[in-house]
Amino acid sequence: MTTARDTLDLGYSFCPNDTFIFYALAHGKVPTPTPVREVLEDVQTLNDWARGARLPITKISYRAYFEVMKDYVALRSGGALGRGVGPLVVARTELGDLSNKTVLSPGALTTAELLLRIVYPKVNVVRVRYDEVMPAVERGELGGLKVDAGLIIHESRFTYPQHGLVKLLDLGEWWEKDTGLPLPLGAILVRRDLPRQTQWALNEAVKASLEYAYAHPQEPKAYIRQHALEMADEVMQAHIDLYVNDFSLDVGEEGLRAVQELHRRAVAAGAVKASELPLFVESGL
């Protein structure tokens, strides 16, 4: 999907945390080793595209990253990890044990579904687009199928009470208590076949883009609003405040341990194959 030999396509989602982070990079506000062109899509589409190594730089869930490690390596900057950021399981009423219940999921390659399956191996999962989860749970059915609960991500974390739903389980809270580590949600990947110097330069460009957004917080707002659809301003800002943090500037040693642990558990659960490839880019110097 590159438009010119000297341009790299950069895939990321419409979510405010992504448009906040990548505003400066997409608009030429910070130096890059190669010009980039924005390609905005929902995360599930980006996850699917990564299986075919379609984009040279892309946002992806960490769960999906573990499927495509032979083609991609994660940047240290631009990702989403943290505490209090986890996916939620919601329903119309309290349900207790979710084993053998039907739960809607936003996608097979989401970190959210991986965590759900680790906690409840016997849950019945039905997959829909993430913004279709809450309406179906509110109705209690999807195409005639009885729906017990839903797995929600992104801004749905802030708006589920408006659908008359209650929180059954905070999977991020479960992860933090069980591991003592922040929860890895999304990563920014570059193709492993790019020169190492280019990989590192792109890492630094993403970091500079976020630093620019922090230094000029009003400037990206119109761009964020353009892609936030009907999201209220306060929800848009809460989304940024929750998912953009110090781990977005650099994953750090604690973030690295968290990603290693999530990968270990995904392998142990039989969800992905083991890999000895480096998880993150290294300096090209």
KAZI-V6616 format. One record per pair of residues at least 4 apart in sequence whose ideal C-beta (glycine too) atoms are under 6 Angstrom apart, sorted by the first residue. I is the first residue (numbers start at 1). J is the second residue. Records with the same first field share a line. If there is no record, write none. Layout:
BEGIN
I = J, J
END
This chain:
BEGIN
1 = 9
2 = 7, 9
3 = 7, 37
7 = 35, 37
8 = 34, 36, 56, 57
9 = 37, 39, 55
10 = 36, 38, 57
11 = 39, 46, 55, 58
12 = 18, 22, 59
13 = 18, 43, 59
14 = 40, 227
15 = 154
16 = 20, 224, 228, 236, 239, 240
17 = 239, 240, 243, 244
18 = 22, 59
19 = 223, 224, 227
20 = 213, 220, 224, 240
21 = 78, 210
22 = 26, 209
23 = 213, 220, 223
24 = 29, 30, 209, 212
25 = 30, 205, 209
26 = 38
29 = 212
30 = 205, 208, 209, 212
32 = 36, 205
33 = 198, 201
41 = 45, 46
44 = 107
46 = 58, 59, 60
47 = 60, 61, 64, 109
49 = 54
50 = 58, 60, 68
53 = 71
56 = 191
57 = 190
58 = 189
59 = 186, 188
60 = 64, 65, 187, 189
61 = 109, 110, 111, 186
62 = 111, 184, 187, 262
63 = 109, 110, 111, 114
64 = 109
65 = 187
66 = 263, 266, 272
68 = 72
69 = 275, 277
72 = 189, 191
73 = 192, 281
74 = 187, 189, 279, 280
75 = 188, 203, 206, 281
76 = 203, 250, 251, 280
77 = 203, 206, 207, 250
78 = 188, 206
79 = 186, 187, 188
80 = 185, 186, 243
81 = 182, 184, 247, 255
82 = 182, 245, 247
83 = 176, 182
85 = 172, 242, 243
86 = 170, 171, 172, 183
87 = 112, 151, 153, 171
88 = 152, 157, 167, 170
89 = 149, 151, 168, 169
90 = 150, 152, 160, 165, 167
91 = 95, 149, 168
98 = 120, 123
99 = 120, 122
100 = 122
101 = 148
102 = 124, 147, 148
103 = 123, 125, 149, 151
104 = 126, 128, 133, 136, 147, 150
105 = 113, 125, 127, 151
106 = 110, 130, 153
107 = 127
111 = 185
112 = 151, 153
114 = 266, 271
115 = 171
116 = 151
118 = 269
128 = 132
130 = 153
132 = 136
133 = 150, 152
134 = 156, 163
136 = 142, 147
137 = 147, 150
138 = 163
140 = 147
141 = 146, 147
142 = 147
152 = 156
155 = 231, 235, 239
156 = 160
158 = 235, 238
160 = 165
172 = 183
175 = 179, 183
179 = 261
181 = 257, 258, 261
182 = 258
184 = 258, 259, 262
190 = 194, 199, 202
194 = 198, 199
196 = 284
197 = 284
199 = 281
200 = 281, 283, 284
203 = 281
207 = 249
210 = 248
213 = 220
220 = 224
224 = 228
228 = 236
231 = 235, 236
240 = 244
244 = 248
247 = 251, 255
251 = 255, 256
259 = 279
266 = 271, 272
267 = 272, 274
END
